[in-house]
Amino acid sequence: MINNIMIIVVVVIVLSISAYFEIFNFYQKKYYENAYKPQIIKFRKISKYPEQFMINGITNVSNDKQYQESSALKMISDVVYPEEKLSIEHINFLMGYTYGTSFNLVNKNFIPFSEPIEGLRISAPFIGLKMDYYTTYSVKLFVDAVKYYISKGYPVLVQLDMCSFLNKAGFYPHSELFVGYDKKGFFYYETIGKQNEEKKYIKMEKLITATNRLNKKFKKPWKYGFCVFTVVEKNKHINDLIKRNGNSLIGEKKNKTATGAQAIGEFAEYIKETKTFNNEWILETLKYSRSDNAKFLEQFFENNSNLKKASELFKEASENYNKSLKIMKKGRNEENINEVSRLLFENSQLEEQIGKLLGKAANDYI
């Protein structure tokens, strides 16, 4: 009897766990569908392409900051609209990339950015571009499609695992801009780091493995995916975009995830409770991204009082992140962690204020 009860309990637990993951996977799939607007690659739409091809005239703009997707979009924008030469900070603003954060309430992972692919899709029309995200389960169709679009003059952005890409241990999500190919591989521009003026080359098998591994790691409902940008009429109505960035900064708690100011506050509480902090890169990233945001708002919206005030608060937040970084470099003891937690909580309030200021400013551009 006891054994039967134990078996029933185990079965119920297993079924409950399975149901949880089914629900989680359902919402995750729904998220990718809404954020990426993916399109399945159709074989009949991929026509013949030459054995080799190279897109010329692109200038690499990568730097040491974690702005990979922004750098790729700038490279494309600079070719299509050479007279504009949008700054990385401007593109970050259009993407909302540096105007939000997220904290997973289950695995406690903190991300100091907003979702980049969704940001690319939303920002593209304000540059005069349209992003299409293509997906497939087929290796052959993936390779054929990437080559096809490159042969038509479209640079192709691919998300991948950089560690697999470079044959190193670990996992590092990354994006590269592919601009050419031959029989055995692809040519691309690196999107992070300095001295990347020249195109690089990767064997076809490495690209296939690296992009598949990233999609598998993030449980995306496809094996292979990539972005292509085409020219469209520019959207000049930025009020909705400003409001979106404001909402991203304010954030919320939803589906086991906190975002924006809520995420920073939860992260502050987490490190205080656990007395641990092993992610100095997060503080470094938040420091320079908020400083860059301040510079852009101050220069681009110099006559808007709400955005000018937001710029000042971004500077204050950046300085707090810098203080936190210096404290952590002195030592990871309880006293220092508590002080960093306090500064992070203070910044959660600052970033919420900034979000509200952006919400007010959005009304000035209707």
N, C-alpha and C positions, 0 to 999 in steps of 0.2 A: 504493500500500500504506500509506504513512504517513498519507495523507489519510483512508483508510478507518479506520485505527486511531484517528485524532483524532476522527472522527465517532462511533465507538463509545464513546470516552472521554467525549465531550460528552453522548451519550445516557445513559450510565450515571450521570453526574453529575446530569443533569436528573431522571432517574428516582429517584435517591437523595434529591434535594431534595424531589421531589413526595411520595415515600413518607414522608419526615420530617414534612412538613406534614400529611399525611393522619393519621399517628399522633398528631401534636400536636393536630389538630382533634378527633380521636376522644376523647382524654383531656380536652380542654377541654369538649367537649359532655357527657361523662360527669360532669365536675365540676359543671357548672351543673345537671344533672339531680339530682345528690345534694344540692347545697347549697340550691337554690331549690325543689325539688319542684314544677316548673311544671305548670300545667294548661292545656290548650288550650281557648280560649273556644269554647263550642258555641253556634251561632246560635240554636238552638231554646230555649236557656235565657235568652236576652236578650229580654224582652218589651217592650212599649211603655213610653215614659217621657214626662213632660211636656216642653213646649218649653223651659222654663227652670225652674231649681230652685236653692235655696240652703240649705246646712246652717248653722244658726245655733248660737250657744252655745259656739263654740270660741275659746279664748284663745291667742294666739301666744306661744311661749316661746323663740324663736330668740335666739342670742347670737353673739359674734364667734368662738367656737371651732368647730372642724371636727366638729360633732356633728349633722349634718343629719338623719340617719335617727333618731337618738335623740330629737331635738327633735320630729320628726313623731310618733313613738310616744308621747311624753309628752303631746302635744296630744290624741291619741286617748284615752289612758288617763285623762287629767284629766276628760274628758267622761263616759266610761263608769263610772269609779270616782272620782268627785269627792272622796270622803272620804279617799282615800289620798294623792293629790298626790305621787307618786313623784318623786324628784329625778332630774336628768339623770345624775348620777353613779351612782345606783341602776340606771337603765336601761342605762347603759354596762356595768355589771357583769353584768346579766342577759344582755345581748347578747354579752358578751365582746369588745366593740368596741375597748376601750382596753387589752386584755389580750393583745395579740399584734402582730406585725409581719410583713412579708414582703419578701424581696429576690429579684428575678429574676436568676438566675445567668447568663442569656444577655444580656439588654439592660441589666442592672445598675440597674434601677429599684427604689427602696426605698419601701415604703408603711408609714407608722407606725400602721396600724390593722389589724384583722381584717376579713374580708368582712362588709359591713353587712347585706345581704339575708339571708344565712344566719343572722346574729346576730338579726335581727328574727324570723325563723321560730322559732328555738330559744327566744328569750326570751319570746315572746308568751304561751305557756301559764302562765308564772310570774306574769304580770300578770292572767290571766283572759281571754286573747284567743287567737284562732287566726288565723295569717296564711295567706292563699291567694294564690299568685302566678299570675296569668293571662297567657297569651301568645297571639299571633296574628301572621300575616303580612298580614292584611287591615286596611287603613286604616279602612274603614267599620266593621268589627267592633270595632276598637280604640275608636273614638270612641263607638259605640253602647254598648259595655260600660261605659266610664268614666261616661258619662251615666246609664246604667241604675243602677249601684251608688250613685252620688251621690244619685239620685232616691229610693233606698231608705234614705237616711240614713247611708251609709257613706262617710267620707272616703277618697280614693284616693291612694295614694303612687306617684309615677311617677319612675323614674330617667331622667335626661336630660343632654344636653350644655348646660351653662349658657351657653356662648358663643353657640351657635345660638339658644338661648332668648331671649337679650338682643341678638341681632344684632351680636355682636362677633367679632373674629378669635380663633383659637386653639381649644383644647378644654379643658373643665373638667367632670369628672363630678360630678353633683349630684342631689339629690332634692327634689321639691316635693310639698306636700300639697294636693290639689285638693278643693274643698268646694262648688263651684257651677258653673253653666254657663248660657249662653243660646244663641241660634241661631249666633252667630259665634265663640264662644270659651269660655274657662273662667276661673273665679275660684280663686285659690289663696293659701295662706299661705307666705311665704318661710321657709325653715328655717335660714338663717344670717344673721348681722348683727343690728344693733340697730334700734330704731324701725320695727319691722315689724308693729305692732299691727293695721293695716288690711289687708284682703284686697287682692290685686293681680289684674290681669286680663291674659290672654294670648290672642291670636288662635289659632284652632284649627290653622291651618297651621304656626304656630311650634312648637306642642307636638308635632305629628306629626313635623316635621323634627328637632327636638331629641332626642326619644326614639329615633327610628330611627338617628340618628347615633351615639348612645351605644352602642346594641346592636350596631351594625356595627363600631364601634371595638374593642369587647371581644369580638368574634366570638361573640356569643351566638346560639344556634340559633333565633332568632325576630327579627322586626323590631320588635315592640311588646310591652311587658309592663308590668304594674302590680300593686300589692299592695292587698289588701282585708283588713280585720280584723273578725272576728266574735266575739261573746261565748261563752266556754266556761267550764267549771269550772276553777278555779285549781289549778295544780300547785304543791304546797308542799314537794316533796322536792328541795331545792337541792343535795344532795351531788354529784350527777352534773354539775351546772352548775359548781360550784366546781372539781371535778376537771378539767372541760373547760378552764376558764380557766387552770388550772395547766399543763396540757399545752400550751396555746397559747403560754404564756410560755416554756416550755422549748424548744418548737419542734423542727424536724427538717429534713433535706434530702431532697427528694423531687421527681422530675419537673422538674428544672431550676429548682427554687424552694427557697429556705431560708426558714424561718419562725421566729418567736419570737426567743429568744436567739441561735440559729444565724444568723438574718438580720442581727441587729445586729453580730455578730462578722464576718460576711462583708462587710458594708458598711464596717466599720472597716478591714478589710484592703484593700478596694477603693480607698478614698480615700487610704490610705497608699501604695499602689502607683502610683496615677495622679497623685498630688499635686494633685488637683482636688477642689473642694467648692463646689457652686453651689445648695445646697438648705437655706438657713437656716430655711425654714418647717418643715422636718422636725424640727429641734432645738427650735424653738418649740412645735410640736405635742406632741412627746414630753415636753417640760418640763411643760406644763400638764396633759396627760392623766395622767401619773404622779403629779403632785401631787393631782389630783382623785381618783385611785384610792386614794391614801393616806388622804385625808380620809374617803372613804366607808367603807373597811375599818375605820378607827379608830372611827368613830361607830356603824356598823351591827353590827359584831362585836366590841364592846368587851370582851367576856368571853372571847374565844378567843385564847389565847396565840400560836398559830401565825399567825393573821391579824393580830394586833397587831404581831408581828415583821415580817410582810410589809409592813404599813403603814410601818414605820420604814425598811425597805429601799427602798420606793417613793419616800419622801422623799429618801433619799440619791441614788437614780437621777435624780430630778427636778433635784436640785442639780447633778449632773454634766452633765446636758443644758443647764442654765442656764450653767454655766461654759463649756461648748463653744460656746454661742451667743455669749457675750461675746467669746471668743477669735476667732471667725470675723468678728465685727464690727470687730475691730482690724485685720484683714488676712488675705488668703488665701495667705500664704507657706508654704514647706515646713515651717518650724518649727511654725507654728500648726496646720497640717493634721496633722502627726505627733502633736501633743498632743491634738487632738480625736479622732484615731484611738485613742490610748491610753485616753481617757476612755470612748469608745464600747465598746471591748473590755472595760473594767472593768464597764461597765453590762450587757454581755451576760452576764457572770458573776453580777451582782446579780439580773438578771431571771430567770436560771435558778434561783437560790436562792429567789426569790419563788415561782416555779412549783412548786418542790418543797414549799414551805411550804403552798401551797394544796392540793397533793395530800394532805398529811398532814391538813390541816384538814377536807377532804371527809369523812374517816372519822368526824368528830365529829357529822355531821348525817345519818347513815344512820338 
